Amino acid sequence: MSQGAFHSRLLRQVEQAIEQAQLGGQQLQAQCQRARRAGLLARQGQLDLARQELTQLYQAAFSSPHPVLGAWLHLAEALLSYYTNYDSGARERLLRAASLAQGAGCVEVQVEAQAFLAHLGFVDHQPERLVAHARQCLSLARPADGPALARAHMVVGQALHLADSLEAAQPWYAKARTLAAGSGDDALTSALLYNMAVIRVARLREAELADGLGGTPALMVAVDSVAHFDRAMGVAALDMLTPLLRAQVLVTAGDFAEALPLYEASLPETLSRGLGRLGSSLMADLAWCRVHLGNHDIALAQAREAELELDPACHEDDRGITHARLAQVYAHLGLMDEAARHQGLAREAWGRYRELQARWCAALAELAL
């Protein structure tokens, strides 16, 4: 399979392992490494290539089933599911992959699955679940399991960062960066850069909307560094999300005319790719842009739509951002009762988010670097 513009060192290592296994007549080993390649392609954003690889492997597995190959296939399918629709439903496949791998004595799939299960614990804001899976990964992992260890350390760092403990997060981030670089996992390095920027931007928006703090954000360099790295490495997984991150920074900085086209270009695909939980806060930002650009009728319509798009799965910080931004929109449009209602809902959401941060801190206290 041609790697095209991909520059992942880890992918090249897997390609070499496939070639060596094929030359040595180790068919099962070659198939397992091909399944691993499919997962890596999914993480790189090369979803069509990943699906093609898996389709071929399913045909082979049907004629010669093996539990180790089954574990690798479940792992790769989970990654493809997640990176196609950002769907935490990948959890069931990951649990199946871990179970099959444990029964077959395949430690590599076990630690990979546990690391990504910890990742989903973070995505779903489930502190206790994250800690349980991270602990499993860290206890099972061997020095050769660098990519899984890198993910586990990144996820714990993100959780500490989200809990407003950046100082405690830094050693975990540093270890994740070292492990990713050492194993050639450029997709993980990309995710680390992006996720750190996401949390910093979220804290920036929170400071503006919950605490009333102003100031010019200095985060655009961090956001742009994600795009620069991904272009250099051929990583496409974040192509849809990075422009939205940039737009959020621009809105907070008051650059509404520049933010508007980024939202218009990227929001429809975001909503179609299983990220509806983000839609309400981003559409509220879009309405705020419209207000400042004089498009009051469209702003009101989009504010109403943002309310309707409040997903039950929306995280409490995003819910707080949505309500606080809508309060600004309605106040600017002279709808003071609506503004007051949303301001009250924002305060309630921020309160629940503070409770979640306390849960993160309590759960993460069990882990030590």
Secondary structure, 3 states (H helix, E strand, C coil): CCCCCCCCHHHHHHHHHHHHHHHCCCHHHHHHHHHHHHHHHHHHCCHHHHHHHHHHHHHHHHHCCCHHHHHHHHHHHHHHHHHHHCCCCHHHHHHHHHHHHHHHCCHHHHHHHHHHHHHHHHHCCCHHHHHHHHHHHHHHCCCCCHHHHHHHHHHHHHHHHHCCCHHHHHHHHHHHHHHHHHHCCHHHHHHHHHHHHHHHHHHHHHHHHCCCCCCCCCCHHHHHHHHHHHHHHCCCCCCCCHHHHHHHHHHHHCCHHHHHHHHHHHHHHHHHCCCHHHHHHHHHHHHHHHHHCCCHHHHHHHHHHHHHCCCCCCCHHHHHHHHHHHHHHHHHCCCHHHHHHHHHHHHHHHHHHHHHHHHHHHHHCCCCC
